[in-house]
Amino acid sequence: MKSQWAILVVDDEDIMRDSMAAWLREDGYTVHTASTGREALELARKRDFALYFVDLKMPGGIDGIQTMVELKKLYPDPAVVIVTAYATVDTAIMAMKQGAYEYIVKPCNPEEISLLVERVIKVKNLQRENLLLKKKLTRKYSFQDIISKNQKMQEIFQLVREVSSLRSTVLIQGESGTGKELIARAIHFSGDRADKPFVCVSCAALAETLLESELFGHEKGSFTGAIGRKKGKFELAHEGTIFLDEIGDISSKLQMDLLRVIQERTFFRVGGSEEIQVDTRVIAATNKDLQKAVADGTFRDDLYYRLNVINIQIPPLRERREDIPLLARNFVEQISHEVGKEVEDISEGALKILLDHDWPGNVRELENAVERAIVTTKTRVLLEEAFSFLVNGKKEKKGFDIPAGMSLEDLEREAITVTMQRTEGNVKEAASILGIDRSTLYDKIKKYNLAR
Amino acid sequence: MKVGVVAIGSIEQRWSDAVERHIRAVFGFSTERLPPLDRVEFALDERRAQYSSSLILRELATLGPPAVSRVVGITECDIFIPMLKFVFGQAQLGGQIAVISLARLRQEFYGLPSDAELLDLRMKKVLVHELGHTFGLTHCTDRTCVMVLSTNLDQLDAKLDAFCGSCLGLIREHLGNVDHE
């Protein structure tokens, strides 16, 4: 269907614009028109066109070439055909240099236009097909909301499938943002407990006493504020799964209580005397090195071994960079829908920035970066500029590189020099930035013999 | 449905007659000869020595409904739209007006001996094609269908002077809707 492809004809002459649009409409295309470059850009901001016929000479401050340059800021590769009645070699070269798809002199043979349009649409069809295949690929590599084609991750997916219907405890380890909870959910929802509750508890979010009551529930009056009996998460997760996130942060008392639940499958509510029996699968996760915590004596070894029956180590994103394009495209699709912005894809240049980034915050950081780019972009395809914050951040970080052999005094001298330069010699401001008294700063300037 | 036929500029009457004959034969519509448009200078582009088909269409539009449902102009003038070197004909897509030109359908235009029969067949194809556009038909992908785009005479000669099955279906659907209205 040709009508799915829209063409924009930009010309200040009514008859030229309308007759060209009518001619293309007869060919089955959806055709829009604009009488100025500005109007064309306004229309292009709302939607991408398969092809732009732009007249070279237009009044109103923005000619055909400028219109094309602006279009290129909106879309990575717009098919712009520059149309002119006054052909010169210079303008042709300029148009092609600035990235025109084609440069045609009017009037031209109907056949020429017809072939040109056909050629562009063929390319557009291939591009669309490519995008669909990429989406298909994302689906191929996705497992219960987790997307990866990385070998290690594929092995994890396999392990998840194998253990999902067992009752064995699982310990998931990985840096922040690697998707530990998603793996826990995948285990739960692909196993035979899928229709039973999946209950999440972040162990680091609550104080010890609150966490205890949160996990095991409490009886009325067991502590100040316990105005009624409350079921704990273990009870709520009966026959289902409880996911204990950040398990490395719990106190030694709670470690003991947990060990008991895992071993005996029974516990007491806080302030209660009735033994509660549960059939709850435990999945724990941490970004800490639990083995080291055991060696340091801060984590019970018996609990560690109970938790670590099945161990899953999620690699950080920087060790599975091949997933970045898949994940980024998936986030674009998901987030643009959520925030109600019509962003369709991500350019190759932008992907390169993402591939070069180290992602200390892993997949979560990537998701946040894509969201930030979508929210701030004015284009339908995320271009390099949309991720400039990643590049700038990197540059700033580079400033903190410390050469080998630098002493603390050298570092202090450097910090003071740079701050004084930034404040243009304003000692009061520099002292405030450095977090020291003005008099201390004066002393240091004197000590290091720095120019003010 | 009645189609009005307008002779534009100097043109032998037999071509206007042929237009009427073809419309009746292909579409089964009645026809009516409208007053000719003798003076076409308004559409002349002196630099190109050609006539603007868009301006001719505008003029024909003033002769349209309610007297007739469609208006077809026929001319010997070489017609164009600004973007293109020439057009064989032009119509309002889904509208009421069409114009066709004999100029580039003639063998003589290309230095060849004249061929009245071939000219009549070519004219019929362009006429049916342009009238097809007024019924909302866009270019067909069937290479033999009269609605396929022909940008040169080889393509025009290669196609038939009739609609393919699906274009015919669309025309009938369109006419059915018109009758219903």
Interface residues (C-beta under 8 A of the other chain):
Chain A: K2 S3 E13 I15 M16 D18 S19 M20 A22 W23 R25 E26 D27 G28 V83 K106 P107 C108 N109 P110 E111 I113 S114
Chain B: R48 S52 S53 S54 L55 F80 I81 P82 M83 L84 K85 F86 V87 Q90 A91 Q92 L93 H133 T138 H139 L149 T151 N152
